[in-house]
Amino acid sequence: MIAVQIVEIRWTKATRGAPRATERALLPRAFALLQTGSAYCCQHYLMREDDGFAAVLTKEKRAEHAPRKERSLLLREHDDGLLVLGLRWDAAEGQPRRSGSNIAIRLAPGHSARLVLNGRHTSSHGQEYSEVIYNVAYGDTIARERFLGCEPDQQFSLAAHLF
């Protein structure tokens, strides 16, 4: 079983610096899983500054097989029983450009990982910033609280200095 939880935080200059940056820093980077039991489940939460950073579940899916890619997260079950995770930067994730990694983490059954990517986005409305957190758990069973109350077993970050 593979559980993926994508937590996306989006903000503008209004909460980029102090004192409101503290508000953003205190936001949750993980939530309890809504359902487990499928071979693959994915939940996407979005927290936007203009909505008061309220956590909104924007997408949930379950499948009998994990996709090879979930947004910028690469997933591949290896013959040795490990789940190989990668992170590939895409222009939709914002600037600056970064070199990704097809093999960032090798996750053993019963373990979890957190992968992080951030970006700066420019449009006619001005600049917006994003942080995207990929929480991943792998194993025969995954508790609903797997991402809460403890640090992940492994972490990988492609976060860049955005200012």
N, CA and C atoms as an extended XYZ file, in Angstrom:
489
Properties=species:S:1:pos:R:3:atomname:S:1:resname:S:1:resid:I:1 pbc="F F F"
N         0.841       -1.168        0.000 N   MET     1
C         0.000        0.000        0.000 CA  MET     1
C         0.895        1.243        0.000 C   MET     1
N         0.483        2.246       -0.772 N   ILE     2
C         1.198        3.519       -0.850 CA  ILE     2
C         0.196        4.628       -0.576 C   ILE     2
N         0.520        5.505        0.370 N   ALA     3
C        -0.311        6.673        0.662 CA  ALA     3
C         0.512        7.923        0.380 C   ALA     3
N        -0.054        8.816       -0.423 N   VAL     4
C         0.599       10.084       -0.750 CA  VAL     4
C        -0.326       11.201       -0.301 C   VAL     4
N         0.244       12.148        0.397 N   GLN     5
C        -0.505       13.323        0.803 CA  GLN     5
C         0.278       14.547        0.329 C   GLN     5
N        -0.367       15.346       -0.508 N   ILE     6
C         0.259       16.559       -1.032 CA  ILE     6
C        -0.340       17.737       -0.274 C   ILE     6
N         0.521       18.514        0.360 N   VAL     7
C         0.088       19.689        1.098 CA  VAL     7
C         0.721       20.896        0.403 C   VAL     7
N        -0.123       21.750       -0.163 N   GLU     8
C         0.363       22.914       -0.906 CA  GLU     8
C        -0.048       24.194       -0.183 C   GLU     8
N         0.940       25.065        0.040 N   ILE     9
C         0.713       26.351        0.694 CA  ILE     9
C         1.071       27.442       -0.313 C   ILE     9
N         0.160       28.416       -0.508 N   ARG    10
C         0.392       29.507       -1.463 CA  ARG    10
C         0.178       30.843       -0.761 C   ARG    10
N         1.120       31.784       -1.005 N   TRP    11
C         1.052       33.084       -0.343 CA  TRP    11
C         1.635       34.183       -1.227 C   TRP    11
N         1.429       35.434       -0.791 N   THR    12
C         1.948       36.603       -1.510 CA  THR    12
C         2.938       37.333       -0.602 C   THR    12
N         3.345       38.519       -1.048 N   LYS    13
C         4.272       39.328       -0.247 CA  LYS    13
C         3.691       39.689        1.116 C   LYS    13
N         2.368       39.696        1.231 N   ALA    14
C         1.730       40.083        2.495 CA  ALA    14
C         2.152       39.187        3.658 C   ALA    14
N         2.413       37.915        3.408 N   THR    15
C         2.849       37.009        4.488 CA  THR    15
C         4.250       36.456        4.231 C   THR    15
N         4.963       37.081        3.313 N   ARG    16
C         6.321       36.622        3.015 CA  ARG    16
C         7.275       36.936        4.161 C   ARG    16
N         7.166       38.129        4.721 N   GLY    17
C         8.084       38.544        5.786 CA  GLY    17
C         7.385       38.665        7.121 C   GLY    17
N         8.190       39.036        8.121 N   ALA    18
C         7.666       39.209        9.476 CA  ALA    18
C         6.669       40.359        9.493 C   ALA    18
N         5.694       40.340       10.344 N   PRO    19
C         5.436       39.321       11.362 CA  PRO    19
C         4.561       38.172       10.865 C   PRO    19
N         3.959       38.302        9.678 N   ARG    20
C         2.997       37.286        9.227 CA  ARG    20
C         3.650       36.011        8.723 C   ARG    20
N         4.945       36.038        8.462 N   ALA    21
C         5.625       34.809        8.047 CA  ALA    21
C         5.554       33.759        9.148 C   ALA    21
N         5.490       34.201       10.386 N   THR    22
C         5.363       33.277       11.512 CA  THR    22
C         4.048       32.513       11.422 C   THR    22
N         3.000       33.207       11.038 N   GLU    23
C         1.686       32.576       10.848 CA  GLU    23
C         1.790       31.447        9.819 C   GLU    23
N         2.465       31.722        8.720 N   ARG    24
C         2.633       30.723        7.661 CA  ARG    24
C         3.515       29.567        8.132 C   ARG    24
N         4.559       29.883        8.881 N   ALA    25
C         5.479       28.841        9.356 CA  ALA    25
C         4.798       27.856       10.304 C   ALA    25
N         3.747       28.298       10.980 N   LEU    26
C         3.045       27.436       11.938 CA  LEU    26
C         1.971       26.559       11.296 C   LEU    26
N         1.758       26.703        9.999 N   LEU    27
C         0.746       25.893        9.321 CA  LEU    27
C         1.133       24.417        9.335 C   LEU    27
N         0.146       23.523        9.384 N   PRO    28
C         0.461       22.088        9.365 CA  PRO    28
C         1.030       21.671        8.016 C   PRO    28
N         1.977       20.759        8.049 N   ARG    29
C         2.569       20.195        6.828 CA  ARG    29
C         2.086       18.771        6.596 C   ARG    29
N         1.137       18.316        7.424 N   ALA    30
C         0.581       16.963        7.292 CA  ALA    30
C        -0.773       16.905        7.979 C   ALA    30
N        -1.598       15.962        7.522 N   PHE    31
C        -2.932       15.753        8.070 CA  PHE    31
C        -3.153       14.254        8.245 C   PHE    31
N        -4.190       13.895        9.002 N   ALA    32
C        -4.567       12.483        9.117 CA  ALA    32
C        -5.095       12.030        7.756 C   ALA    32
N        -4.802       10.804        7.399 N   LEU    33
C        -5.331       10.252        6.156 CA  LEU    33
C        -6.827       10.029        6.313 C   LEU    33
N        -7.587       10.333        5.295 N   LEU    34
C        -9.035       10.157        5.361 CA  LEU    34
C        -9.424        8.698        5.257 C   LEU    34
N        -8.781        7.990        4.343 N   GLN    35
C        -9.074        6.573        4.146 CA  GLN    35
C        -7.785        5.863        3.777 C   GLN    35
N        -7.697        4.634        4.190 N   THR    36
C        -6.614        3.766        3.740 CA  THR    36
C        -7.268        2.465        3.302 C   THR    36
N        -6.490        1.560        2.804 N   GLY    37
C        -7.051        0.274        2.399 CA  GLY    37
C        -6.859       -0.016        0.935 C   GLY    37
N        -6.785        0.991        0.082 N   SER    38
C        -6.522        0.778       -1.337 CA  SER    38
C        -5.023        0.584       -1.530 C   SER    38
N        -4.660       -0.005       -2.645 N   ALA    39
C        -3.238       -0.181       -2.948 CA  ALA    39
C        -2.542        1.174       -3.062 C   ALA    39
N        -3.293        2.180       -3.529 N   TYR    40
C        -2.741        3.527       -3.664 CA  TYR    40
C        -3.820        4.539       -3.303 C   TYR    40
N        -3.461        5.491       -2.475 N   CYS    41
C        -4.376        6.607       -2.209 CA  CYS    41
C        -3.578        7.897       -2.201 C   CYS    41
N        -4.203        8.950       -2.685 N   CYS    42
C        -3.570       10.259       -2.756 CA  CYS    42
C        -4.578       11.319       -2.336 C   CYS    42
N        -4.129       12.219       -1.478 N   GLN    43
C        -4.952       13.334       -1.031 CA  GLN    43
C        -4.172       14.624       -1.224 C   GLN    43
N        -4.836       15.645       -1.752 N   HIS    44
C        -4.194       16.936       -2.015 CA  HIS    44
C        -4.917       18.011       -1.216 C   HIS    44
N        -4.156       18.668       -0.318 N   TYR    45
C        -4.682       19.775        0.474 CA  TYR    45
C        -4.069       21.071       -0.027 C   TYR    45
N        -4.883       22.130       -0.073 N   LEU    46
C        -4.426       23.440       -0.499 CA  LEU    46
C        -4.754       24.450        0.596 C   LEU    46
N        -3.749       25.256        0.962 N   MET    47
C        -3.933       26.346        1.919 CA  MET    47
C        -3.461       27.630        1.250 C   MET    47
N        -4.380       28.569        1.069 N   ARG    48
C        -4.079       29.830        0.376 CA  ARG    48
C        -4.202       31.010        1.346 C   ARG    48
N        -3.280       31.929        1.184 N   GLU    49
C        -3.309       33.141        2.006 CA  GLU    49
C        -4.646       33.867        1.892 C   GLU    49
N        -5.161       34.004        0.666 N   ASP    50
C        -6.399       34.765        0.480 CA  ASP    50
C        -7.636       34.056        1.047 C   ASP    50
N        -7.486       32.814        1.490 N   ASP    51
C        -8.564       32.087        2.171 CA  ASP    51
C        -8.263       31.928        3.662 C   ASP    51
N        -7.330       32.738        4.169 N   GLY    52
C        -6.960       32.641        5.579 CA  GLY    52
C        -6.201       31.374        5.908 C   GLY    52
N        -5.573       30.768        4.905 N   PHE    53
C        -4.805       29.526        5.051 CA  PHE    53
C        -5.658       28.366        5.568 C   PHE    53
N        -6.948       28.382        5.278 N   ALA    54
C        -7.807       27.246        5.634 CA  ALA    54
C        -7.411       26.044        4.778 C   ALA    54
N        -7.272       24.899        5.399 N   ALA    55
C        -6.897       23.679        4.676 CA  ALA    55
C        -8.117       23.117        3.947 C   ALA    55
N        -8.004       23.007        2.633 N   VAL    56
C        -9.102       22.513        1.807 CA  VAL    56
C        -8.637       21.269        1.057 C   VAL    56
N        -9.358       20.185        1.213 N   LEU    57
C        -9.070       18.972        0.446 CA  LEU    57
C        -9.583       19.200       -0.970 C   LEU    57
N        -8.669       19.315       -1.933 N   THR    58
C        -9.076       19.626       -3.304 CA  THR    58
C        -9.159       18.397       -4.193 C   THR    58
N        -8.530       17.307       -3.764 N   LYS    59
C        -8.533       16.105       -4.599 CA  LYS    59
C        -8.241       14.894       -3.728 C   LYS    59
N        -8.947       13.809       -4.001 N   GLU    60
C        -8.676       12.536       -3.336 CA  GLU    60
C        -8.908       11.440       -4.362 C   GLU    60
N        -7.962       10.526       -4.444 N   LYS    61
C        -8.153        9.412       -5.368 CA  LYS    61
C        -7.583        8.138       -4.774 C   LYS    61
N        -8.162        7.030       -5.217 N   ARG    62
C        -7.706        5.699       -4.827 CA  ARG    62
C        -7.588        4.873       -6.092 C   ARG    62
N        -6.620        3.962       -6.104 N   ALA    63
C        -6.415        3.127       -7.277 CA  ALA    63
C        -5.788        1.806       -6.849 C   ALA    63
N        -5.839        0.856       -7.750 N   GLU    64
C        -5.236       -0.461       -7.499 CA  GLU    64
C        -3.734       -0.461       -7.777 C   GLU    64
N        -3.247        0.561       -8.480 N   HIS    65
C        -1.818        0.676       -8.774 CA  HIS    65
C        -1.395        2.128       -8.638 C   HIS    65
N        -0.186        2.340       -8.150 N   ALA    66
C         0.348        3.701       -8.040 CA  ALA    66
C         0.759        4.197       -9.419 C   ALA    66
N         0.528        5.470       -9.699 N   PRO    67
C         1.015        6.018      -10.968 CA  PRO    67
C         2.530        6.177      -10.909 C   PRO    67
N         3.159        6.330      -12.030 N   ARG    68
C         4.616        6.555      -12.061 CA  ARG    68
C         4.951        7.968      -11.587 C   ARG    68
N         3.971        8.886      -11.741 N   LYS    69
C         4.207       10.275      -11.361 CA  LYS    69
C         2.931       10.867      -10.783 C   LYS    69
N         3.072       11.567       -9.676 N   GLU    70
C         1.973       12.310       -9.049 CA  GLU    70
C         2.463       13.743       -8.889 C   GLU    70
N         2.072       14.571       -9.846 N   ARG    71
C         2.545       15.946       -9.920 CA  ARG    71
C         4.054       15.923      -10.152 C   ARG    71
N         4.887       16.379       -9.219 N   SER    72
C         6.342       16.337       -9.404 CA  SER    72
C         6.994       15.142       -8.706 C   SER    72
N         6.187       14.354       -8.016 N   LEU    73
C         6.681       13.191       -7.282 CA  LEU    73
C         6.732       11.974       -8.199 C   LEU    73
N         7.892       11.331       -8.256 N   LEU    74
C         8.064       10.102       -9.030 CA  LEU    74
C         7.971        8.920       -8.076 C   LEU    74
N         7.244        7.861       -8.479 N   LEU    75
C         7.063        6.672       -7.646 CA  LEU    75
C         7.363        5.429       -8.465 C   LEU    75
N         8.128        4.515       -7.860 N   ARG    76
C         8.403        3.260       -8.550 CA  ARG    76
C         8.672        2.179       -7.509 C   ARG    76
N         7.858        1.125       -7.561 N   GLU    77
C         8.109       -0.016       -6.675 CA  GLU    77
C         9.210       -0.860       -7.295 C   GLU    77
N        10.237       -1.110       -6.519 N   HIS    78
C        11.400       -1.832       -7.011 CA  HIS    78
C        11.284       -3.314       -6.676 C   HIS    78
N        11.973       -4.142       -7.440 N   ASP    79
C        11.928       -5.595       -7.243 CA  ASP    79
C        12.399       -6.030       -5.857 C   ASP    79
N        13.250       -5.217       -5.207 N   ASP    80
C        13.772       -5.591       -3.892 CA  ASP    80
C        12.813       -5.228       -2.754 C   ASP    80
N        11.581       -4.813       -3.096 N   GLY    81
C        10.583       -4.502       -2.079 CA  GLY    81
C        10.606       -3.063       -1.598 C   GLY    81
N        11.503       -2.243       -2.125 N   LEU    82
C        11.569       -0.836       -1.742 CA  LEU    82
C        10.728        0.017       -2.688 C   LEU    82
N        10.269        1.139       -2.172 N   LEU    83
C         9.583        2.134       -2.989 CA  LEU    83
C        10.590        3.232       -3.287 C   LEU    83
N        10.872        3.446       -4.562 N   VAL    84
C        11.840        4.463       -4.967 CA  VAL    84
C        11.074        5.742       -5.269 C   VAL    84
N        11.475        6.825       -4.600 N   LEU    85
C        10.835        8.125       -4.763 CA  LEU    85
C        11.811        9.112       -5.398 C   LEU    85
N        11.301        9.919       -6.294 N   GLY    86
C        12.094       10.973       -6.907 CA  GLY    86
C        11.296       12.259       -6.911 C   GLY    86
N        11.967       13.343       -7.215 N   LEU    87
C        11.311       14.637       -7.290 CA  LEU    87
C        11.863       15.345       -8.513 C   LEU    87
N        10.976       15.705       -9.428 N   ARG    88
C        11.395       16.340      -10.671 CA  ARG    88
C        10.746       17.710      -10.761 C   ARG    88
N        11.574       18.749      -10.825 N   TRP    89
C        11.075       20.114      -10.944 CA  TRP    89
C        10.401       20.298      -12.293 C   TRP    89
N         9.314       21.061      -12.281 N   ASP    90
C         8.568       21.389      -13.485 CA  ASP    90
C         8.285       22.886      -13.419 C   ASP    90
N         8.248       23.563      -14.550 N   ALA    91
C         8.015       25.010      -14.566 CA  ALA    91
C         6.712       25.388      -13.861 C   ALA    91
N         5.717       24.506      -13.867 N   ALA    92
C         4.457       24.785      -13.179 CA  ALA    92
C         4.645       24.898      -11.666 C   ALA    92
N         5.739       24.351      -11.150 N   GLU    93
C         6.032       24.426       -9.717 CA  GLU    93
C         6.661       25.759       -9.330 C   GLU    93
N         6.984       26.610      -10.307 N   GLY    94
C         7.543       27.925      -10.019 CA  GLY    94
C         9.043       27.969      -10.216 C   GLY    94
N         9.552       29.164      -10.178 N   GLN    95
C        10.982       29.413      -10.347 CA  GLN    95
C        11.650       29.435       -8.973 C   GLN    95
N        12.929       29.260       -8.855 N   PRO    96
C        13.910       29.047       -9.909 CA  PRO    96
C        13.968       27.585      -10.353 C   PRO    96
N        14.549       27.387      -11.519 N   ARG    97
C        14.765       26.046      -12.065 CA  ARG    97
C        15.709       25.275      -11.133 C   ARG    97
N        15.430       23.996      -10.968 N   ARG    98
C        16.288       23.127      -10.150 CA  ARG    98
C        16.503       21.797      -10.826 C   ARG    98
N        17.622       21.199      -10.534 N   SER    99
C        17.882       19.842      -11.014 CA  SER    99
C        17.153       18.877      -10.102 C   SER    99
N        16.347       18.014      -10.682 N   GLY   100
C        15.608       17.042       -9.897 CA  GLY   100
C        16.425       15.800       -9.634 C   GLY   100
N        15.804       14.856       -8.985 N   SER   101
C        16.444       13.589       -8.680 CA  SER   101
C        15.442       12.465       -8.930 C   SER   101
N        15.781       11.560       -9.848 N   ASN   102
C        14.904       10.421      -10.116 CA  ASN   102
C        14.910        9.422       -8.971 C   ASN   102
N        15.998        9.397       -8.219 N   ILE   103
C        16.112        8.504       -7.064 CA  ILE   103
C        16.558        9.345       -5.876 C   ILE   103
N        15.608        9.933       -5.181 N   ALA   104
C        15.918       10.768       -4.020 CA  ALA   104
C        15.875        9.954       -2.732 C   ALA   104
N        14.931        8.999       -2.657 N   ILE   105
C        14.721        8.208       -1.447 CA  ILE   105
C        14.359        6.780       -1.837 C   ILE   105
N        14.913        5.816       -1.100 N   ARG   106
C        14.508        4.412       -1.196 CA  ARG   106
C        13.799        4.101        0.108 C   ARG   106
N        12.491        3.875        0.013 N   LEU   107
C        11.653        3.733        1.197 CA  LEU   107
C        11.303        2.275        1.450 C   LEU   107
N        11.627        1.807        2.646 N   ALA   108
C        11.331        0.427        3.035 CA  ALA   108
C         9.885        0.333        3.535 C   ALA   108
N         9.286       -0.851        3.442 N   PRO   109
C         7.933       -1.041        3.979 CA  PRO   109
C         7.872       -0.640        5.451 C   PRO   109
N         6.770        0.023        5.816 N   GLY   110
C         6.605        0.469        7.194 CA  GLY   110
C         7.188        1.842        7.466 C   GLY   110
N         7.798        2.460        6.464 N   HIS   111
C         8.443        3.756        6.656 CA  HIS   111
C         7.694        4.857        5.913 C   HIS   111
N         8.071        6.095        6.235 N   SER   112
C         7.470        7.252        5.577 CA  SER   112
C         8.560        8.240        5.171 C   SER   112
N         8.191        9.127        4.257 N   ALA   113
C         9.132       10.131        3.760 CA  ALA   113
C         8.408       11.446        3.535 C   ALA   113
N         9.192       12.506        3.513 N   ARG   114
C         8.677       13.835        3.178 CA  ARG   114
C         9.621       14.446        2.149 C   ARG   114
N         9.044       14.899        1.038 N   LEU   115
C         9.791       15.570       -0.012 CA  LEU   115
C         9.197       16.968       -0.182 C   LEU   115
N        10.050       17.974       -0.365 N   VAL   116
C         9.597       19.361       -0.384 CA  VAL   116
C        10.116       20.079       -1.616 C   VAL   116
N         9.248       20.900       -2.174 N   LEU   117
C         9.572       21.711       -3.347 CA  LEU   117
C         8.892       23.063       -3.151 C   LEU   117
N         9.559       24.155       -3.517 N   ASN   118
C         8.915       25.465       -3.409 CA  ASN   118
C         9.117       26.228       -4.707 C   ASN   118
N         8.434       27.367       -4.830 N   GLY   119
C         8.570       28.130       -6.057 CA  GLY   119
C         8.023       29.534       -5.968 C   GLY   119
N         8.448       30.330       -6.921 N   ARG   120
C         7.989       31.704       -7.075 CA  ARG   120
C         7.252       31.781       -8.400 C   ARG   120
N         6.043       32.335       -8.390 N   HIS   121
C         5.193       32.395       -9.575 CA  HIS   121
C         4.888       33.856       -9.891 C   HIS   121
N         5.004       34.228      -11.153 N   THR   122
C         4.726       35.595      -11.576 CA  THR   122
C         3.599       35.599      -12.591 C   THR   122
N         2.646       36.499      -12.379 N   SER   123
C         1.533       36.645      -13.320 CA  SER   123
C         1.167       38.122      -13.395 C   SER   123
N         0.120       38.442      -14.127 N   SER   124
C        -0.327       39.833      -14.233 CA  SER   124
C        -0.844       40.357      -12.891 C   SER   124
N        -1.126       39.450      -11.950 N   HIS   125
C        -1.603       39.836      -10.615 CA  HIS   125
C        -0.455       40.060       -9.641 C   HIS   125
N         0.780       39.828      -10.066 N   GLY   126
C         1.946       39.990       -9.201 CA  GLY   126
C         2.604       38.664       -8.898 C   GLY   126
N         3.375       38.650       -7.808 N   GLN   127
C         4.090       37.432       -7.439 CA  GLN   127
C         3.333       36.650       -6.379 C   GLN   127
N         3.445       35.343       -6.488 N   GLU   128
C         2.897       34.421       -5.505 CA  GLU   128
C         3.973       33.373       -5.251 C   GLU   128
N         3.978       32.833       -4.056 N   TYR   129
C         4.968       31.842       -3.654 CA  TYR   129
C         4.258       30.561       -3.257 C   TYR   129
N         4.958       29.441       -3.385 N   SER   130
C         4.352       28.161       -3.016 CA  SER   130
C         5.360       27.257       -2.320 C   SER   130
N         4.839       26.433       -1.451 N   GLU   131
C         5.585       25.341       -0.831 CA  GLU   131
C         4.722       24.104       -1.025 C   GLU   131
N         5.299       23.046       -1.571 N   VAL   132
C         4.574       21.806       -1.803 CA  VAL   132
C         5.280       20.703       -1.030 C   VAL   132
N         4.533       20.057       -0.159 N   ILE   133
C         5.069       18.984        0.673 CA  ILE   133
C         4.432       17.678        0.220 C   ILE   133
N         5.256       16.693       -0.065 N   TYR   134
C         4.786       15.355       -0.421 CA  TYR   134
C         5.077       14.435        0.756 C   TYR   134
N         4.033       13.999        1.447 N   ASN   135
C         4.169       13.005        2.509 CA  ASN   135
C         3.845       11.648        1.893 C   ASN   135
N         4.725       10.676        2.091 N   VAL   136
C         4.542        9.357        1.485 CA  VAL   136
C         4.740        8.284        2.551 C   VAL   136
N         3.819        7.335        2.610 N   ALA   137
C         3.946        6.176        3.500 CA  ALA   137
C         3.820        4.920        2.656 C   ALA   137
N         4.529        3.868        3.074 N   TYR   138
C         4.591        2.632        2.301 CA  TYR   138
C         4.538        1.452        3.254 C   TYR   138
N         3.719        0.467        2.964 N   GLY   139
C         3.675       -0.725        3.803 CA  GLY   139
C         2.401       -1.518        3.601 C   GLY   139
N         2.320       -2.648        4.296 N   ASP   140
C         1.143       -3.509        4.197 CA  ASP   140
C        -0.099       -2.821        4.752 C   ASP   140
N         0.078       -2.095        5.844 N   THR   141
C        -1.003       -1.298        6.424 CA  THR   141
C        -0.434        0.073        6.773 C   THR   141
N        -1.276        1.087        6.662 N   ILE   142
C        -0.842        2.451        6.979 CA  ILE   142
C        -1.900        3.062        7.891 C   ILE   142
N        -1.463        3.474        9.069 N   ALA   143
C        -2.383        4.086       10.032 CA  ALA   143
C        -2.844        5.449        9.527 C   ALA   143
N        -4.060        5.814        9.854 N   ARG   144
C        -4.589        7.117        9.437 CA  ARG   144
C        -3.742        8.272        9.970 C   ARG   144
N        -3.100        8.098       11.132 N   GLU   145
C        -2.297        9.145       11.758 CA  GLU   145
C        -0.820        9.055       11.390 C   GLU   145
N        -0.463        8.287       10.379 N   ARG   146
C         0.939        8.018       10.049 CA  ARG   146
C         1.772        9.275        9.867 C   ARG   146
N         1.199       10.329        9.310 N   PHE   147
C         1.967       11.543        9.039 CA  PHE   147
C         1.963       12.527       10.211 C   PHE   147
N         1.225       12.213       11.258 N   LEU   148
C         1.095       13.124       12.398 CA  LEU   148
C         1.921       12.664       13.590 C   LEU   148
N         2.422       13.605       14.358 N   GLY   149
C         3.043       13.307       15.640 CA  GLY   149
C         4.449       12.749       15.609 C   GLY   149
N         5.022       12.541       14.434 N   CYS   150
C         6.396       12.055       14.378 CA  CYS   150
C         7.057       12.539       13.086 C   CYS   150
N         8.347       12.608       13.120 N   GLU   151
C         9.093       12.998       11.933 CA  GLU   151
C         9.100       11.839       10.937 C   GLU   151
N         9.138       12.137        9.644 N   PRO   152
C         9.248       11.060        8.656 CA  PRO   152
C        10.595       10.354        8.789 C   PRO   152
N        10.649        9.118        8.336 N   ASP   153
C        11.896        8.349        8.416 CA  ASP   153
C        12.984        8.942        7.519 C   ASP   153
N        12.574        9.504        6.378 N   GLN   154
C        13.526       10.118        5.454 CA  GLN   154
C        12.947       11.415        4.910 C   GLN   154
N        13.847       12.346        4.564 N   GLN   155
C        13.415       13.617        3.997 CA  GLN   155
C        14.324       14.003        2.842 C   GLN   155
N        13.733       14.727        1.887 N   PHE   156
C        14.471       15.229        0.720 CA  PHE   156
C        13.862       16.568        0.346 C   PHE   156
N        14.695       17.539        0.038 N   SER   157
C        14.180       18.856       -0.288 CA  SER   157
C        14.853       19.432       -1.529 C   SER   157
N        14.041       19.984       -2.400 N   LEU   158
C        14.522       20.794       -3.522 CA  LEU   158
C        14.131       22.251       -3.301 C   LEU   158
N        13.855       22.622       -2.051 N   ALA   159
C        13.479       23.999       -1.741 CA  ALA   159
C        14.646       24.928       -2.063 C   ALA   159
N        14.309       26.042       -2.683 N   ALA   160
C        15.315       27.024       -3.089 CA  ALA   160
C        15.069       28.335       -2.346 C   ALA   160
N        16.080       29.181       -2.305 N   HIS   161
C        15.924       30.523       -1.739 CA  HIS   161
C        15.122       31.340       -2.756 C   HIS   161
N        13.946       31.816       -2.370 N   LEU   162
C        13.035       32.450       -3.313 CA  LEU   162
C        13.145       33.967       -3.390 C   LEU   162
N        13.949       34.586       -2.552 N   PHE   163
C        13.941       36.049       -2.523 CA  PHE   163
C        15.233       36.643       -3.002 C   PHE   163
